[in-house]
Amino acid sequence: MTAAVRRVFVDAAIVKPNLGGLRTYIRSLVGALHDRGDVELAVATSRPEEFAHAPEAELVAVPRSTQSFTARAAWREANLARLVARTRADVVLIPYPEMTARRARVPTVMVVHDVRAVVAPRYDTTGRRLRFVTALGPACRAASHVVCVSEFTRLSLDASVRLDPARVTVIGEAASTQITVPPDVQAPARPFVLYVGSLMPHKNVDTLVRAFALGGIEHDLVLVGPTRPAESKHINALIHELGCNRRVHFVGWVDDSELGRLYGTARAVVIPSIHEGFGLPVLEAMHNGTPVVASDIPAFREIGGGHVLLVDRPLEPVAWRDALARLATDAPDVAAAAEWAARFTWDDVGGQFVKLFDDLVEAAP
């Protein structure tokens, strides 16, 4: 018996270049679904170039203004139902925690990456805290089904938004297939460790910079990732204030090819976050054969599988200095780490989503 082909409408209005891990996740998930023979995609986006790797997907143009939350919410309320009907979608996928006020006429799957703004509000901005506190519960209840990217995120969501467990599924992530180490990569003139991520407070990058200011670390530190102007100004001021500007290099956002080169030449990837829902750079680094030093937090224990050098006092600069000093003698086994990371594939993620879509469509009245 031939499997049914599902028409999936993906709300990717949030995607823009300087978005970080969420951009990587959405683009990778769209690619995984596109490459299957049992899915037809319609992708709503203001950045069609971001989905060139899914040439057979129908791209639904949305205004550039939808890259901001308020405009995106207004657009969704006014247009989503009409676009779903026009594209004859069987199911709607919103791969980030936003929803219309009312349930759609077809099953809707919403993805929750973390609930930091609710369970660890001091690490988030006032605007995001208010948005999550007021909107996360209604969004989860309006969605037909909620996907959490890790067991830790599921438990955190359950602690803040009471949902029927049957309406929540854990489907993880995988390293991006578009971020790879080039075959001709050259060793850097100076050895460095790499931080990948934003400069939001929960990322704890200040502590990492202060660790380098202590001295005693033989590597430089390279910081890459999306930033807001105020965050860039703050981190540059801190680097100069501490007098470590010759050792700490703030680069900002880089494209996938440059990120692959950095993964391939870094001595290690260092992730000092206090709270994460998943931690994609951990998996990307392991996948690309780079040792990982990361905070000892639930998401990293879950994702790292025992192949990450964990720091149990992540708010103390000296703990990071000591951990980086241990790299020479206590670095994780990169071959074992790569084997672990290889268990996480976007083919498998796509298959789990399609099974969920099938179950929801078949159960719909």
For each residue, the residues with C-beta under 8 A, 3 or more apart:
1:
2:
3: 38 358
4: 38 358 361
5: 37 38 39 40
6: 38 39 40 90 91 354 357 358 361
7: 40 42 87 88 89 90 91
8: 33 39 40 41 42 89 90 91 92 93 357
9: 42 44 60 83 84 87 89 91 92 93
10: 26 30 33 41 42 43 44 93 94 95
11: 44 76 80 92 93 94 95 98
12: 15 26 30 43 44 45 50 51 95
13: 44 45 46 62 66 67 72 75 76
14: 19 22 26 66 67 72 96 98
15: 12 19 22 23 26 27 45 46 47 50 67
16: 19 23 46 47 50 67
17: 23 47 50 253 255
18: 226 253
19: 14 15 16 22 23 226
20: 23 24 197 198 225 226
21: 24 25 197 278 280 281
22: 14 15 19 25 26 96 113
23: 15 16 17 19 20 26 27 50
24: 20 21 27 28 176 179 280
25: 21 22 28 29 95 113 149 173 280
26: 10 12 14 15 22 23 29 30 95 96
27: 15 23 24 30 31 50 51 53 176 178
28: 24 25 31 32 173 174 176 177 178 346 349
29: 25 26 32 33 95 346 349 350 353
30: 10 12 26 27 33 34 41 43 51 54 57
31: 27 28 34 35 53 54 177 178 346
32: 28 29 35 36 346 347 349 350 353
33: 8 10 29 30 36 39 41 350 353 354
34: 30 31 39 41 53 54 56 57
35: 31 32 347 350
36: 32 33 39 350 351 354
37: 5
38: 3 4 5 6 354
39: 5 6 8 33 34 36 350 354
40: 5 6 7 8 56 58
41: 8 10 30 33 34 54 56 57 58
42: 7 8 9 10 57 58 59 60 83 87 89
43: 10 12 30 51 54 57 58 59 60
44: 9 10 11 12 13 60 62 83
45: 12 13 15 48 50 51 59 60 61 62
46: 13 15 16 61 62 63 64 66 67
47: 15 16 17 50 51
48: 45 51 52 59 61
49: 52
50: 12 15 16 17 23 27 45 47
51: 12 27 30 43 45 47 48 54 57 59
52: 48 49 55
53: 27 31 34 178
54: 30 31 34 41 43 51 57
55: 52
56: 34 40 41
57: 30 34 41 42 43 51 54
58: 40 41 42 43 87
59: 42 43 45 48 51
60: 9 42 43 44 45 83 87
61: 45 46 48
62: 13 44 45 46 66 75 79
63: 46 66 71 75
64: 46 67
65: 68 71 75
66: 13 14 46 62 63 71 72 75
67: 13 14 15 16 46 64 71 72
68: 65 71 72
69: 72 73 98 131
70: 73 74
71: 63 65 66 67 68 74 75
72: 13 14 66 67 68 69 75 76 98
73: 69 70 76 77 98
74: 70 71 77 78
75: 13 62 63 65 66 71 72 78 79 80
76: 11 13 72 73 79 80 98 99 100
77: 73 74 80 100 101
78: 74 75
79: 62 75 76 82 83
80: 11 75 76 77 83 84 92 100 104
81: 84 85 100 104 105
82: 79 85 86
83: 9 42 44 60 79 80 86 87
84: 9 80 81 87 89 92 104 105 106
85: 81 82 88 105
86: 82 83
87: 7 9 42 58 60 83 84
88: 7 85
89: 7 8 9 42 84 92 106
90: 6 7 8 106 107 357 361
91: 6 7 8 9 106 107 108 109 357 360 361
92: 8 9 11 80 84 89 104 106 107 108 109
93: 8 9 10 11 108 109 111 353
94: 10 11 98 99 108 109 110 111 143
95: 10 11 12 25 26 29 111
96: 14 22 26 110 111 113
97: 110 111 112 113 132 136 139 140
98: 11 14 69 72 73 76 94 110 135 139
99: 76 94 108 110 138 139 140 142 143
100: 76 77 80 81 103 104 142
101: 77 138 142
102: 142
103: 100 108 142 143 144
104: 80 81 84 92 100 107 108 144
105: 81 84 85
106: 84 89 90 91 92 361 364
107: 90 91 92 104 144 145 357 360 361 364
108: 91 92 93 94 99 103 104 142 143 144 145
109: 91 92 93 94 143 144 145 146 147 353 356 357 360
110: 94 96 97 98 99 139 140 143 145 146 147
111: 93 94 95 96 97 146 147 148 149
112: 97 115 136 140 146 147 148 149 153 157 277
113: 22 25 96 97 149 153 277 278
114: 153 156 275 276 277 278
115: 112 118 119 132 136 153 156 157 160 161 277
116: 119 120 121 123 124 202 275 277
117: 120 121 124 128 129 131 132 133 136
118: 115 121 129 132 133 136 156 160 161
119: 115 116 156 159 160 275
120: 116 117 123 124 202 274 275
121: 116 117 118 124 129
122: 201
123: 116 120 200 201 202 274 275
124: 116 117 120 121 128 129 132 200 201 202
125: 128 129 200
126: 129 130
127: 130 131
128: 117 124 125 131 132
129: 117 118 121 124 125 126 132 133
130: 126 127 133 134
131: 69 117 127 128 134 135
132: 97 115 117 118 124 128 129 135 136
133: 117 118 129 130 136
134: 130 131 138
135: 98 131 132 138 139
136: 97 112 115 117 118 132 133 139 140 160 161
137: 140 141 160 161
138: 99 101 134 135 141 142
139: 97 98 99 110 135 136 142 143
140: 97 99 110 112 136 137 143 146 157 161 163
141: 137 138 163
142: 99 100 101 102 103 108 138 139
143: 94 99 103 108 109 110 139 140 146
144: 103 104 107 108 109 167 360
145: 107 108 109 110 167 168 169 356 360
146: 109 110 111 112 140 143 157 163 167 168 169
147: 109 110 111 112 168 169 170 171 353 356
148: 111 112 151 153 154 157 168 169 170 171 277
149: 25 111 112 113 153 170 171 172 173 277 278
150: 153 154 170 172 277 278 299 302 303
151: 148 154 155 170 302
152: 155 156 277 298 299 302
153: 112 113 114 115 148 149 150 156 157 170 277 278 299
154: 148 150 151 157 158 168 170
155: 151 152 158 159
156: 114 115 118 119 152 153 159 160 277
157: 112 115 140 146 148 153 154 160 161 163 168
158: 154 155 161 162 163 165 168
159: 119 155 156
160: 115 118 119 136 137 156 157
161: 115 118 136 137 140 157 158
162: 158
163: 140 141 146 157 158 167 168
164: 167 168
165: 158 168
166:
167: 144 145 146 163 164
168: 145 146 147 148 154 157 158 163 164 165
169: 145 146 147 148 352 356
170: 147 148 149 150 151 153 154
171: 147 148 149 349 352 353 356
172: 149 150 278 303 344 349
173: 25 28 149 278 280 283 344 349
174: 28 283 344 345 346 348 349
175: 179 280 283 284 286 287 288 341 344
176: 24 27 28 179 256 280 284
177: 28 31 180 346
178: 27 28 31 53 256
179: 24 175 176 256 259 260 263 284 288
180: 177 260 288
181: 185 260 261 263 264 288 289
182: 185 257 260 261 264
183:
184:
185: 181 182 261 264 265
186: 265
187: 265
188: 191 192 265
189:
190: 219 220
191: 188 218 219 220 267
192: 188 219 220 221 222 249 265 266 267
193: 219 220 221 222 266 267 268 269 270 293 324 327
194: 221 222 224 262 263 266 268 269 270 285 290
195: 205 208 221 222 223 224 225 269 270 271 272
196: 224 225 259 262 269 271 281 284 285
197: 20 21 203 205 225 271 273 281
198: 20 203 225 226 227 231
199: 203 205 223 225 227 228 231 232 234 235
200: 123 124 125 203 231
201: 122 123 124 204
202: 116 120 123 124 273 274 275 276
203: 197 198 199 200 272 273 274
204: 201 207 208 272 273 274 295 314 315
205: 195 197 199 208 209 223 235 272
206: 209 210 235 238
207: 204 210 211 272 314 315 316 317 320
208: 195 204 205 211 212 221 270 272 317 320
209: 205 206 212 213 221 235 238 239 242 244 248
210: 206 207 213 214 242 317
211: 207 208 214 217 317 318 319 320 321 324
212: 208 209 217 221 242 244 247 248 321
213: 209 210 242 243 244 317
214: 210 211 217 317 318 321
215:
216: 321 325
217: 211 212 214 221 247 321 324 325
218: 191 325
219: 190 191 192 193 267 268 324
220: 190 191 192 193 247 248 249
221: 192 193 194 195 208 209 212 217 247 248 249 270
222: 192 193 194 195 249 251 262 266
223: 195 199 205 235 248 249 250 251
224: 194 195 196 251 252 253 254 259 262
225: 20 195 196 197 198 199 252 253
226: 18 19 20 198 252 253
227: 198 199 231 232 235 252 253
228: 199 231 232
229: 232 233
230: 233 234
231: 198 199 200 227 228 234 235
232: 199 227 228 229 235 236 250 252
233: 229 230 236 237
234: 199 230 231 237 238
235: 199 205 206 209 223 227 231 232 238 239 250
236: 232 233 239 240 250
237: 233 234 240 241
238: 206 209 234 235 241 242
239: 209 235 236 242 244 245 248 250
240: 236 237 243 245
241: 237 238
242: 209 210 212 213 238 239
243: 213 240
244: 209 212 213 239 247 248
245: 239 240 248
246:
247: 212 217 220 221 244
248: 209 212 220 221 223 239 244 245
249: 192 220 221 222 223
250: 223 232 235 236 239
251: 222 223 224 254
252: 224 225 226 227 232
253: 17 18 224 225 226 227
254: 224 251 258 259 262
255: 17 258 259
256: 176 178 179 259 260
257: 182 260 261
258: 254 255 261 262
259: 179 196 224 254 255 256 262 263
260: 179 180 181 182 256 257 263 264 288
261: 181 182 185 257 258 264 265
262: 194 196 222 224 254 258 259 265 266
263: 179 181 194 259 260 266 269 284 285 288 290
264: 181 182 185 260 261 288 289 290
265: 185 186 187 188 192 261 262
266: 192 193 194 222 262 263 269 285 290
267: 191 192 193 219 291 327
268: 193 194 219 285 290 291 292 293 324 327 331
269: 193 194 195 196 263 266 281 282 284 285 290 291 292 293
270: 193 194 195 208 221 292 293 294 320 324
271: 195 196 197 279 281 282 292 293 294 295 300
272: 195 203 204 205 207 208 294 295 311 314 320
273: 197 202 203 204 276 279 294 295 297 300 314
274: 120 123 202 203 204 295 297 314 315
275: 114 116 119 120 123 202 297 299
276: 114 202 273 279 297 299 300
277: 112 113 114 115 116 148 149 150 152 153 156 299
278: 21 113 114 149 150 153 172 173 299 303
279: 271 273 276 282 283 294 299 300 303
280: 21 24 25 173 175 176 283 284
281: 21 196 197 269 271 284 285
282: 269 271 279 285 286 292 294 300 303 304 308
283: 173 174 175 279 280 286 287 303 341 344
284: 175 176 179 196 263 269 280 281 287 288
285: 194 196 263 266 268 269 281 282 288 290 291 292
286: 175 282 283 289 290 292 304 307 308 334 337 338 340 341
287: 175 283 284 338 341 342
288: 175 179 180 181 260 263 264 284 285 338
289: 181 264 286 334 335 337 338
290: 194 263 264 266 268 269 285 286 334
291: 267 268 269 285 309 327 331 332 334 337
292: 268 269 270 271 282 285 286 304 307 308 309 332 337
293: 193 268 269 270 271 308 309 311 320 323 324 327
294: 270 271 272 273 279 282 297 300 304 308 309 310 311
295: 204 271 272 273 274 300 310 311 314
296: 300 301 310 311 312 314
297: 273 274 275 276 294 300 301 314
298: 152 301 302
299: 150 152 153 275 276 277 278 279 302 303
300: 271 273 276 279 282 294 295 296 297 303 304 308 310
301: 296 297 298 304 310
302: 150 151 152 298 299
303: 150 172 278 279 282 283 299 300
304: 282 286 292 294 300 301 307 308 310 340
305: 308 340
306: 340
307: 286 292 304 332 333 336 337 340
308: 282 286 292 293 294 300 304 305 332 337
309: 291 292 293 294 323 326 327 330 331 332
310: 294 295 296 300 301 304
311: 272 293 294 295 296 314 319 320 323
312: 296 319
313: 316 319
314: 204 207 272 273 274 295 296 297 311 319 320
315: 204 207 274
316: 207 313 319 320
317: 207 208 210 211 213 214 320 321
318: 211 214 321 322
319: 211 311 312 313 314 316 322 323
320: 207 208 211 270 272 293 311 314 316 317 323 324
321: 211 212 214 216 217 317 318 324 325
322: 318 319 325 326
323: 293 309 311 319 320 326 327
324: 193 211 217 219 268 270 293 320 321 327
325: 216 217 218 321 322 328
326: 309 322 323 329 330 331
327: 193 267 268 291 293 309 323 324 330 331
328: 325 331
329: 326
330: 309 326 327
331: 268 291 309 326 327 328 334
332: 291 292 307 308 309 336 337
333: 307 336 337
334: 286 289 290 291 331 337 338
335: 289 338 339
336: 307 332 333 339 340
337: 286 289 291 292 307 308 332 333 334 340 341
338: 286 287 288 289 334 335 341 342
339: 335 336 342 343
340: 286 304 305 306 307 336 337 343
341: 175 283 286 287 337 338 344
342: 287 338 339 345
343: 339 340
344: 172 173 174 175 283 341 348 349
345: 174 342 348 349
346: 28 29 31 32 174 177 349 350
347: 32 35 350 351
348: 174 344 345 351 352
349: 28 29 32 171 172 173 174 344 345 346 352 353
350: 29 32 33 35 36 39 346 347 353 354
351: 36 347 348 354 355
352: 169 171 348 349 355 356
353: 29 32 33 93 109 147 171 349 350 356 357
354: 6 33 36 38 39 350 351 357 358
355: 351 352 358 359
356: 109 145 147 169 171 352 353 359 360
357: 6 8 90 91 107 109 353 354 360 361
358: 3 4 6 354 355 361 362
359: 355 356 362 363
360: 91 107 109 144 145 356 357 363 364
361: 4 6 90 91 106 107 357 358 364
362: 358 359
363: 359 360
364: 106 107 360 361
365:
